[in-house]
Amino acid sequence: MTRATTDNRTRTEEGMMTNARTTGLNRRRLLALGAATIAAPFVLTRAAYAVTPSEIKARGKVLIGIQGDNPPWGFVDATGKQDGYDAEISALFARELGVPAEFTQLAVANRIPALTSGRVDILFATMAMLPERAKAVQFSKPYGANIITFIAPKEFEIKSPADMGKYVIGVARGSVQDSDVTKAAPSGTTIRRFDGDAPTMQALLSGQVQAVGGNIFYVPRLDESKPGYYENKLEFTKLYNGACTRLGEKEINAFANDFIEKIRANGELAKIYQKWMNNPLPAFPDTIPGIPFNVS
């Protein structure tokens, strides 16, 4: 073998080693860039959240998630204005912050995703305080109460959960009544799920279902279409409602709790509750098992 051939082979091998090292470095750089690219939306989205009262004030408005089809809690009136119990509480909350409220109307199943994704800052959206939900959101102290019921025409003979199996039942998808009805109804019962309270009641009125899981405010709404035709047959769970913020956001949680304590103490909460619920403000528990009211 000639000296020139040896030199050429050496240069070729060195070039291959250099290319290999370069390829390895490029691969690591690409992987690092890819990881950064994947993480970037989460970082940017998180940074875009208004997570404290001061940030909300600086933005100039508070983004509130609410229901748009669930009287007397949250609904849109004939003029297109957001109204109801939650809407009045929300307006007071915004006033306490010193900024206007911007409402986002949410279906039952979309409430928690809207909060955790950053679409809204806080939920005043008929959020029943349940331990499984407390794993995903931070509840405030309670500011409302409700009872989950089973509703059907008065002529139907329903004395116990065993009787529920005779009927096609409608529920709002992802709601507490969905869970309660599913647990209580006999195996094999037909349960149809709809995207919210209003579609569930419409399904009952139109004959798509024969009974529904709802709450104590369903019958007054159904009476508007068929006065005296429906009644509450069974009661399931007594619930309390709280405002929801994201997990770990201590300042906005503390602000919400101070706000609720203030309107309880000055009588505004009792006045609004009486107006919309036609009942005195109930006594609220100091604690609910599995549901912290404060960020630890």
N, C-alpha and C positions, 0 to 999 in steps of 0.2 A: 504494500500500500504506500502511495506517495505521500510526501509531507503535505502537499496541497489538499489531497483527499482527506487526510486526518484533520487538517484545520477546518475544512468545510463541514465535516461531520460534527466537530466540536461546536462550531458556531451554530449549526442546526439544532443540536441538543440544548445548548444554552438558550436559543430562541424559544424552543418548545417549553422549557422550564419557566422562562419569563412570561410567555403567553398563559401558561397554567396559573402562575401566581396572579397575573392580571385578571384572568377569568374569575379566579376565586375571590379576589377583592371586589370585582364588579358584581359578582353574585351576592356577596355580603352587603354591598351598598344597595343593590336592588331590593334585597329582603328588608333592609332597614328602612328604605324609602317606602316600600309597600306597607310595612307596619305603621309608619308614620302617617301614610295616606289613609289607612283604615281608621286610625285613632283620631285623625284630625276632625272629622265631622262631630264626634262625641265631644272633643275638647271645645270646638267652636260652639256647638249647641249648648253645652253646659255654661260656657262663658256668656252666652246670650241670655240666659235666664235672668229675670229680675228676682233675686232671691232674698233681698232684704227690703224693709220699708224705705230706706233711703234711696235705694236703686229704683224702686217703683216711683218715688216722688221725682227723682231726676228724669225718669222717662216721661212723666206727665200724665200717666193713666194707669189704672190697675186692671189687669185682664182676669175676668171672673167667669168661671164655668158654671152654667146654670141649666136647668131643664126648661125647655120651651113649650112643653105640651102636657104639663102635669099640675093642673090647678088642685088645690089652692097654693101649691108650693112655688111653681114657676111656670109661666105661660105668657103668650104674646096676646095683648088685647086687640080690640078692633082697630085701633089706630096704629098698630105695629109696635107699640111700646112693650118692653119687658115688664111684667107685673107679677104679683103674688107675694107670698110670705118671704121666700128666699130673695126675691128681687128687692123688697124693702130693707131686709137685713143687709143685703149687699150695698145698697145705696148709702146706708148709714156707715158701713165699713169704709167705703170710698171717701165719704165725707171726713171720717176720722183720719184718713191718710192725707186728705187735702187735695185729692185728684179725682177726676171723673172716672166712672166705671165703664169699661167696654165689655159687653157680654158676649160670650160664645155659647150658643145653645147646643146642648149635648144630649144624645140618647143615653139610656141607662148604661149600656155596655161600653160607651166611649168616654165615660167620665174620668176614670183613672188614667187611661192612656193619654188623654188630653193634658192632664196635669203632669205626668211623669215625662212626657215628651217636650214640655216647655211651652205648649200652646197657650196655657193659662197659668196665672200665678197662684190661684186659690179656687177651691170649689165651694160654692154654696148651692148644692145641687141634690138636696134630699138624700144625702149620703148617710145611710144607716151605719151605725158604729158596730162593726163586726171584727172579731180577732183576726180573721184571715185577711181582711182589707188592711188592717193595721200593719201588716207585713209589707205592704206596698206604698202606703201613704201615712202621713202624720195627721192624726185627728186633733182637733181642738177640744175644749170642753163642750158638752152638749148645749144646743140652743133650741132644739125642737124634739118632738116625740110623735110616734105613730104606732099603729097596730096592724100587722099583716093578717088578712082575712081571706076566707073563701066565699065567693059571691055567686049566687044563682037565682033564677026566678023563684018567687015565693012558693009557687005550687010544687016545686021539687022537694022531695022528702030526703033531707040530708041531715042525719043526726050524729054521724061520726066519720072519721077519715075513710072507713071501709066503704061508705056510700059514694065516695068520690069516683070510684072505678066505673060507675055506670055512665059517666058522662065524658064528652070530649072537653078538655080544659085548656084554656088559653092563659099564658103568662108573658110578662115582659122579660125578654132574654137577659140573663145575667143579673136579675134582680133578686132581692131577698125572697119575694113570693115564688120565684122560680125554684129556688132552693127548698123552701118550705113545702110547696106543693109536691115537688119531686120526692121528698122524703116521706111525706104523709100518705100519698096516694098508693093504692094497692099495685102490685106488680102487674104490668100489662096495660095500665091506664094510658090512654092517648093524651099526650100533652103537646100542644102546639105553641111555639115560641115566636113572639113578635118583637119588633124593634121599638119598644117603648110602651108607655101606659095608654096613650091615645089609640094606637093601632090595636092594642089588646081589647080595649072596650068596644071599639068599632067592630072587631071580630065577633064579640058577643052580641051586639045589637043586630049584626047582619046575619047571624046564624052560622057562622063558620065554626064557632064553638058554643057549648051549652052552659058553661060556667067559667069563671076566671079566678085566678089568685090575684089579689089586689091589696088594698088597704082601706082604712075607715073612710077615706074620702072618695072612693069609687062610686058608691051608691048615690050620693048627691049628684054626681055628674051624670050617671046613668038615668037618674030621674028626670033630667032635662029632656031626654028623648022618650022615655017610657015611665011616666010618673007612677010610683008605687009598685012597680013590677018586680024589682030585684030587692034582695036583702042579704045581709051578712049571715052566712050559715055557720061558719066555724071561725074561731080565732086561733092564730098560731103564735107569732112572736111579737112581744112588745119591744119597740125599738126606740133608740135615741139617735138624733141626727147631729153631726158635727161638721164644722168647716174642715177642709182638707188642704194641707200643703205637702211639699215634697219631704221625704225622709231626710233628717239631718239639718234642715233649714231652721235653725233655732230662733233667729230674730223675728221672722214673719210668724212663726208659731206663737211666740210670746206675745206679739202684737195682737194676734187674733184672740188669744185668751184674755188679754187685758180688755180688749174691745167688748167681748161677750160679757165679762164681769161688769163692765161699765153700764151696758144697756140693761142688764138684769137689775142692777142697783138703782138706776134712775127711773125704772118703770117703762122704758121704751119697748123692751122686749115683750113684756106682758101686754102692752097695748096693741102691738102688732099681732101677737098670737091670738088675742081675743078677736081682733078684726077678721083674720083669715080663717081661723079654726073654729070660731064660735064656741070656744071653751076657755076656761081660765088656764093660765100658764101652769104646766105641771111642775112638780118638784123634780129636780134633776139629781142624779146620783153624784157623789163626790168621786167615785171610782167605778170603772167597769172592768171586770176581769179580762186580761189579755189586751187591754187597749190603754196605752199611756196617753195622757192629755198633753204632756210636755216632752220636748226633745231632751233626752238625758245627756 
